[in-house]
Amino acid sequence: MALIRVKPDDLDQVAAVVRIQNAARRIDDPAAWPQLVELMAGELAYGWDLEPPEQFLYTPDGAEHPVATLAIDLPLRDNRHLFWTQIVVHPDHRRRGHGSRLMHEVLRMAHEAGRPTIWAEAVEADLGARAFVERFGFVYASHDARRRQVLAEVDPEVINGLYITAERAAADYQLERLQPPTADGLLSELVEVTAAINDAPMGELTFEDEVFDLARLQDSETARRQRGDHSYRVVARHRQTGEIGGHTVVVTHPLRPTVAFQADTAVARAHRGHRLGLLLKIDMLRWLAEAEPQVEVIDTWNNADNEFMIKVNEILGYRLSQVYATYELNRAG
Ligand SMILES: CC(C)(COP(=O)(O)OP(=O)(O)OC[C@H]1O[C@@H](n2cnc3c(N)ncnc32)[C@H](O)[C@@H]1OP(=O)(O)O)[C@@H](O)C(=O)NCCC(=O)NCCS
């Protein structure tokens, strides 16, 4: 078999990956947005914080064209025990052993990299994918849900009412809207609230807290800029102490102008209980309506057991769109 590592600037290779993954999405997760070549090229070049995943194209012996893709991601800043992987076999080529050959390759790569914990994700309701990973000893460990807010269905009166209530509870805070480039001093202030994401549930996954520092936040901002994202951040600053108590980030891309993606929303422990989550997200809605009026939907991802965040999202009109399971294999010892 041939396994070629995809170069982000080789758009023919990237397009081959996108063709296979979009064919799979149409079957496995039809509500997902189709991937675009330029967006994937950016993800492969820069990742989320300048530590991009690696993507491979798999062509079986004797075949002319690739039939599957393999992505791997080995975190470097923390969680160095982890080997994340995603195998996608084109729907027309399944049940012929290709996925298994790639999984054997994954096990070999993880062993070679000295990473004992392997994660694989699949649509939770896809029992075939579950049967596949369980054959290799993976066990179900956690799940993440995608929710979608259709802005035309959001009732402004309801949102205004919620805002007034939240504003009262958060009277000690003032909101600030930020767009990159963010000065280093301000980014340093955002380290703690960014790290508050570590309090989100992670199911049974073998995972340690992620480590955030100024350099990582700088790299994340650089990666977004290089990928061409437009990034919006609203922060809630505690009037008395000046501390940033919470933030929310939404990202858009000119190549997919009607869709926005919710990135982090987090409230630092000392600042919880003031409805900051709701306040921040409503202010973000208002800002987006001014800055990017063409946006029609916002997608958000949460751990499916993150009741607090999901409650806020559902009040705002987000509806469940898909659930992905994460399966884990531990090969320690
Ligand atoms: C899951 C996936 C990678 C399997 O790829 P594949 O090439 O069809 O897998 P294989 O042919 O090697 O299947 C090996 C075994 O897994 C099990 N299996 C795979 N797909 C299955 C299905 N749809 N239903 C039931 N069992 C299945 C079977 O035991 C199969 O052996 P068999 O065909 O002899 O019965 C493929 O369906 C896919 O790309 N799904 C979408 C992406 C995804 O969910 N990836 C998760 C893994 S990271």
PDBQT file of the ligand as one rigid body, heavy atoms in Angstrom, charges set to zero:
ROOT
HETATM    1  C1  LIG A 401     -14.928   2.808  10.280  1.00  0.00    +0.000 C 
HETATM    2  C2  LIG A 401     -14.209   2.715   8.935  1.00  0.00    +0.000 C 
HETATM    3  C3  LIG A 401     -12.854   3.401   9.040  1.00  0.00    +0.000 C 
HETATM    4  C4  LIG A 401     -14.006   1.232   8.606  1.00  0.00    +0.000 C 
HETATM    5  O1  LIG A 401     -13.269   1.117   7.390  1.00  0.00    +0.000 OA
HETATM    6  P1  LIG A 401     -13.333  -0.220   6.490  1.00  0.00    +0.000 P 
HETATM    7  O2  LIG A 401     -12.293  -0.123   5.454  1.00  0.00    +0.000 OA
HETATM    8  O3  LIG A 401     -14.724  -0.439   6.045  1.00  0.00    +0.000 OA
HETATM    9  O4  LIG A 401     -12.938  -1.300   7.601  1.00  0.00    +0.000 OA
HETATM   10  P2  LIG A 401     -12.546  -2.809   7.375  1.00  0.00    +0.000 P 
HETATM   11  O5  LIG A 401     -12.991  -3.304   6.027  1.00  0.00    +0.000 OA
HETATM   12  O6  LIG A 401     -11.099  -2.963   7.676  1.00  0.00    +0.000 OA
HETATM   13  O7  LIG A 401     -13.441  -3.518   8.501  1.00  0.00    +0.000 OA
HETATM   14  C5  LIG A 401     -12.863  -4.368   9.480  1.00  0.00    +0.000 C 
HETATM   15  C6  LIG A 401     -13.966  -4.911  10.370  1.00  0.00    +0.000 C 
HETATM   16  O8  LIG A 401     -14.555  -3.864  11.153  1.00  0.00    +0.000 OA
HETATM   17  C7  LIG A 401     -15.953  -4.153  11.336  1.00  0.00    +0.000 C 
HETATM   18  N1  LIG A 401     -16.745  -3.188  10.604  1.00  0.00    +0.000 N 
HETATM   19  C8  LIG A 401     -16.305  -2.194   9.789  1.00  0.00    +0.000 A 
HETATM   20  N2  LIG A 401     -17.353  -1.484   9.314  1.00  0.00    +0.000 NA
HETATM   21  C9  LIG A 401     -18.465  -2.043   9.839  1.00  0.00    +0.000 A 
HETATM   22  C10 LIG A 401     -19.835  -1.758   9.698  1.00  0.00    +0.000 A 
HETATM   23  N3  LIG A 401     -20.289  -0.733   8.934  1.00  0.00    +0.000 N 
HETATM   24  N4  LIG A 401     -20.718  -2.512  10.373  1.00  0.00    +0.000 NA
HETATM   25  C11 LIG A 401     -20.306  -3.536  11.146  1.00  0.00    +0.000 A 
HETATM   26  N5  LIG A 401     -18.993  -3.869  11.302  1.00  0.00    +0.000 NA
HETATM   27  C12 LIG A 401     -18.086  -3.105  10.651  1.00  0.00    +0.000 A 
HETATM   28  C13 LIG A 401     -16.188  -5.533  10.721  1.00  0.00    +0.000 C 
HETATM   29  O9  LIG A 401     -15.915  -6.487  11.732  1.00  0.00    +0.000 OA
HETATM   30  C14 LIG A 401     -15.113  -5.557   9.636  1.00  0.00    +0.000 C 
HETATM   31  O10 LIG A 401     -14.759  -6.873   9.267  1.00  0.00    +0.000 OA
HETATM   32  P3  LIG A 401     -15.657  -7.642   8.137  1.00  0.00    +0.000 P 
HETATM   33  O11 LIG A 401     -15.873  -6.687   6.987  1.00  0.00    +0.000 OA
HETATM   34  O12 LIG A 401     -14.806  -8.808   7.776  1.00  0.00    +0.000 OA
HETATM   35  O13 LIG A 401     -16.944  -7.997   8.807  1.00  0.00    +0.000 OA
HETATM   36  C15 LIG A 401     -15.074   3.357   7.794  1.00  0.00    +0.000 C 
HETATM   37  O14 LIG A 401     -16.403   2.852   7.885  1.00  0.00    +0.000 OA
HETATM   38  C16 LIG A 401     -15.139   4.855   7.850  1.00  0.00    +0.000 C 
HETATM   39  O15 LIG A 401     -14.317   5.523   7.224  1.00  0.00    +0.000 OA
HETATM   40  N6  LIG A 401     -16.082   5.437   8.620  1.00  0.00    +0.000 N 
HETATM   41  C17 LIG A 401     -16.191   6.876   8.784  1.00  0.00    +0.000 C 
HETATM   42  C18 LIG A 401     -15.031   7.454   9.595  1.00  0.00    +0.000 C 
HETATM   43  C19 LIG A 401     -14.960   6.820  10.974  1.00  0.00    +0.000 C 
HETATM   44  O16 LIG A 401     -15.940   6.662  11.666  1.00  0.00    +0.000 OA
HETATM   45  N7  LIG A 401     -13.753   6.447  11.410  1.00  0.00    +0.000 N 
HETATM   46  C20 LIG A 401     -13.596   5.844  12.708  1.00  0.00    +0.000 C 
HETATM   47  C21 LIG A 401     -12.280   5.204  12.891  1.00  0.00    +0.000 C 
HETATM   48  S1  LIG A 401     -11.006   6.392  13.238  1.00  0.00    +0.000 SA
ENDROOT
TORSDOF 0
